[in-house]
Amino acid sequence: MNTRHLLFGVGDYFAGGVTGAATAVAVRAVIGPDIDLALAMLLGMGLGMLVHLPIGLVLSPVLGMFHVMVPGAVIGMYGGMLFAMRDVMQQGSTGQAIEVGVAFGLLVTAGVRLYDRALTGGRAARSDRGGR
């Protein structure tokens, strides 16, 4: 494994963690316990998608489009809904929300990488990133 391939892998997880943390903070800032759960989940999904776009656009030229934007969209959409549901039920502090966001981002990134490897046998990841 070459150094560049290793750095791309670390960067993917960095992008996932940042997207998860930023989504959790954005949702925490807007969603409170007085909002209807269904509305909160829709708002959380929208906020998550808005948060992931600028992060993805900044990081994808460096880290690769598929490996940043796909996990970012999943983290933004589903993470936003989960974080909103969590906040409506008054679960945890802002610090805990960031930790949960980072953990969710890392798990989604790992899942997308595993899914990509299962579908392509690892060939697409090597060719996208200049590996051999």
LINFEN-V865959 format. One record per residue. N is the residue number from 0. PSI is psi as a letter, one per 30 degrees, with the letter a starting at -180 (* if undefined). D_CENTER is the distance of its C-alpha to the mean C-alpha in whole Angstrom. Layout:
N_PSI_D_CENTER + N_PSI_D_CENTER
This chain:
0_k_25 + 1_l_26 + 2_e_24 + 3_e_22 + 4_e_20 + 5_e_20 + 6_e_18 + 7_e_16 + 8_e_14 + 9_e_14 + 10_e_12 + 11_e_10 + 12_e_9 + 13_e_10 + 14_e_7 + 15_e_4 + 16_e_6 + 17_e_7 + 18_e_4 + 19_e_5 + 20_e_8 + 21_e_9 + 22_e_8 + 23_e_10 + 24_e_13 + 25_e_13 + 26_e_13 + 27_e_16 + 28_f_18 + 29_e_19 + 30_k_19 + 31_l_22 + 32_f_24 + 33_g_26 + 34_k_24 + 35_k_24 + 36_e_22 + 37_e_21 + 38_e_21 + 39_e_19 + 40_e_16 + 41_e_17 + 42_e_17 + 43_e_13 + 44_e_12 + 45_e_14 + 46_e_12 + 47_e_9 + 48_e_10 + 49_e_12 + 50_e_10 + 51_f_7 + 52_e_11 + 53_e_12 + 54_e_10 + 55_e_9 + 56_e_13 + 57_e_14 + 58_f_12 + 59_e_13 + 60_f_17 + 61_e_16 + 62_f_14 + 63_k_14 + 64_e_13 + 65_e_12 + 66_f_10 + 67_e_8 + 68_e_9 + 69_e_8 + 70_e_5 + 71_e_4 + 72_e_7 + 73_e_6 + 74_e_3 + 75_e_6 + 76_e_9 + 77_e_9 + 78_e_7 + 79_e_10 + 80_e_12 + 81_e_12 + 82_e_12 + 83_e_15 + 84_e_17 + 85_e_17 + 86_e_18 + 87_e_21 + 88_g_22 + 89_h_22 + 90_j_20 + 91_l_20 + 92_l_20 + 93_e_17 + 94_e_17 + 95_e_16 + 96_e_14 + 97_e_12 + 98_e_13 + 99_e_11 + 100_e_8 + 101_e_8 + 102_e_9 + 103_e_7 + 104_e_4 + 105_e_7 + 106_e_9 + 107_e_6 + 108_e_7 + 109_e_10 + 110_e_11 + 111_e_10 + 112_e_13 + 113_e_15 + 114_e_15 + 115_e_16 + 116_e_18 + 117_e_20 + 118_e_21 + 119_f_22 + 120_g_23 + 121_f_21 + 122_e_23 + 123_e_21 + 124_e_19 + 125_e_22 + 126_e_23 + 127_e_20 + 128_g_20 + 129_g_24 + 130_l_24 + 131_*_28
